């Protein structure tokens, strides 16, 4: 999947989380990504995060440490 599509998907989830109190929105964002994004998508998400998180919503950036990184070599 293209980085633009990963960013768009993450930002859609993050925008939904804006309706929650900040800490809850960040936690719920991370939980959603952990529960519903397969390892390949999470790996691509972390490539974006590790390269400066350009274009990612602040909620996605703040939640990144709570998201499970796929094992190296998988996905």
C-alpha positions as CSV (number, residue, x, y, z in Angstrom):
1,X,0.0,0.0,0.0
2,X,1.3,3.5,-0.7
3,X,2.5,5.7,2.1
4,X,-0.2,8.3,1.2
5,X,-2.9,5.6,1.7
6,X,-1.5,4.6,5.1
7,X,-1.4,8.2,6.2
8,X,-5.0,8.8,4.9
9,X,-6.2,5.7,6.8
10,X,-4.4,6.6,10.0
11,X,-5.6,10.1,9.9
12,X,-9.2,9.0,9.3
13,X,-9.1,7.0,12.5
14,X,-7.3,9.8,14.3
15,X,-9.9,12.4,13.3
16,X,-12.6,10.2,14.7
17,X,-10.7,10.0,18.0
18,X,-10.8,13.8,18.3
19,X,-14.3,13.5,19.7
20,X,-12.8,11.8,22.8
21,X,-10.8,13.3,25.7
22,X,-7.2,13.5,24.5
23,X,-5.7,10.6,26.5
24,X,-8.7,8.4,25.7
25,X,-8.4,9.3,22.0
26,X,-4.7,8.4,21.9
27,X,-5.2,5.1,23.8
28,X,-8.2,4.2,21.6
29,X,-6.3,5.0,18.4
30,X,-3.5,2.7,19.4
31,X,-6.0,-0.1,20.4
32,X,-7.8,0.2,17.1
33,X,-4.5,-0.1,15.1
34,X,-3.4,-3.0,17.2
35,X,-6.7,-4.8,16.9
36,X,-7.5,-4.2,13.2
37,X,-4.4,-3.4,11.2
38,X,-2.5,-6.5,10.1
39,X,1.3,-6.6,10.7
40,X,2.1,-5.4,7.1
41,X,0.0,-2.2,7.6
42,X,1.6,-1.6,11.0
43,X,5.0,-2.1,9.5
44,X,4.3,0.5,6.8
45,X,2.9,2.9,9.5
46,X,6.1,2.6,11.4
47,X,8.2,3.4,8.3
48,X,6.3,6.7,8.1
49,X,6.7,7.3,11.9
50,X,10.4,6.4,11.8
51,X,11.0,8.8,8.9
52,X,9.5,11.9,10.7
53,X,5.8,11.1,10.7
54,X,5.2,13.7,7.9
55,X,1.5,14.1,7.3
56,X,0.3,12.0,10.2
57,X,-2.3,13.5,12.6
58,X,-0.9,14.4,16.0
59,X,-3.0,11.7,17.7
60,X,-1.4,9.0,15.4
61,X,2.1,10.3,16.3
62,X,1.4,10.4,20.0
63,X,-0.1,6.9,19.9
64,X,2.7,5.3,18.0
65,X,4.7,4.2,21.1
66,X,1.6,2.2,22.2
67,X,1.2,0.4,18.9
68,X,2.8,-3.1,18.6
69,X,5.6,-3.2,16.1
70,X,5.7,-6.2,13.9
71,X,8.7,-8.5,14.4
72,X,11.6,-7.7,12.0
73,X,11.4,-9.6,8.8
74,X,7.6,-10.1,9.1
75,X,5.0,-8.3,7.1
